[in-house]
């Protein structure tokens, strides 16, 4: 008995194709959220570094205190993610 495959045998079913598209879309969204969160965190780190270079008088001029600056960019892994 010989087994032959036709091109129709290799085509994904609609359900399988839909599942693959859904998985790719979910992965793309997860990567997008991760990259966005990383960029937001890096921006906060840069802001904190710039504000840390200011003296207390300069900080007061813009309505901040030294303690405000220290809490600007906690470590990335402590940042709440979407939906948390």
C-alpha positions as CSV (number, residue, x, y, z in Angstrom):
1,X,0.0,0.0,0.0
2,X,1.5,3.4,-1.0
3,X,0.7,6.6,0.7
4,X,0.5,9.7,-1.4
5,X,-0.1,13.3,-0.1
6,X,-1.8,15.8,-2.2
7,X,-1.5,19.6,-1.8
8,X,-4.9,19.6,-0.1
9,X,-3.5,17.3,2.6
10,X,-0.8,20.0,3.5
11,X,-3.2,22.9,3.8
12,X,-4.0,24.0,7.3
13,X,-7.7,23.8,8.3
14,X,-9.5,27.0,9.1
15,X,-9.4,26.2,12.8
16,X,-5.7,25.5,12.9
17,X,-4.9,28.6,10.8
18,X,-7.1,30.7,13.1
19,X,-5.3,29.3,16.2
20,X,-1.9,30.1,14.7
21,X,-2.9,33.6,13.8
22,X,-4.4,34.1,17.3
23,X,-1.1,32.8,18.9
24,X,1.0,35.0,16.7
25,X,-1.2,38.0,17.5
26,X,-1.0,37.3,21.3
27,X,2.8,36.9,21.1
28,X,3.1,40.1,19.1
29,X,1.0,42.0,21.7
30,X,3.1,40.5,24.6
31,X,6.3,41.6,23.0
32,X,4.9,45.0,22.3
33,X,3.9,45.4,25.9
34,X,7.3,44.3,27.1
35,X,9.2,46.7,24.8
36,X,6.9,49.6,25.8
37,X,7.3,48.8,29.5
38,X,11.1,48.7,29.0
39,X,11.2,52.0,27.2
40,X,9.0,53.6,29.9
41,X,11.3,52.3,32.6
42,X,14.4,53.6,30.8
43,X,12.8,57.0,30.4
44,X,12.1,57.1,34.1
45,X,15.7,56.1,34.9
46,X,17.1,58.9,32.6
47,X,14.7,61.4,34.3
48,X,15.8,60.2,37.8
49,X,19.5,60.5,36.8
50,X,18.9,64.1,35.5
51,X,16.9,65.1,38.6
52,X,19.5,63.5,40.9
53,X,22.2,65.9,39.5
54,X,20.1,68.9,40.6
55,X,20.7,70.5,44.0
56,X,17.9,70.8,46.5
57,X,17.2,74.4,45.6
58,X,16.7,73.5,41.9
59,X,14.4,70.7,42.9
60,X,12.3,73.0,45.1
61,X,12.0,75.4,42.1
62,X,10.2,72.7,40.1
63,X,8.1,71.5,43.1
64,X,10.1,68.4,44.0
65,X,12.0,67.1,47.0
66,X,14.9,64.7,47.0
67,X,12.6,61.9,48.2
68,X,10.4,62.4,45.1
69,X,13.4,61.7,42.9
70,X,14.5,58.6,44.6
71,X,11.2,56.8,43.9
72,X,11.0,57.6,40.2
73,X,12.4,54.4,38.7
74,X,12.3,51.3,40.8
75,X,13.8,48.2,39.3
76,X,12.0,47.0,36.2
77,X,11.0,43.7,37.8
78,X,9.0,45.5,40.5
79,X,7.0,47.5,38.0
80,X,3.4,46.5,37.8
81,X,2.4,45.2,34.4
82,X,-0.8,45.7,32.5
83,X,-3.8,44.4,34.4
84,X,-1.9,43.9,37.7
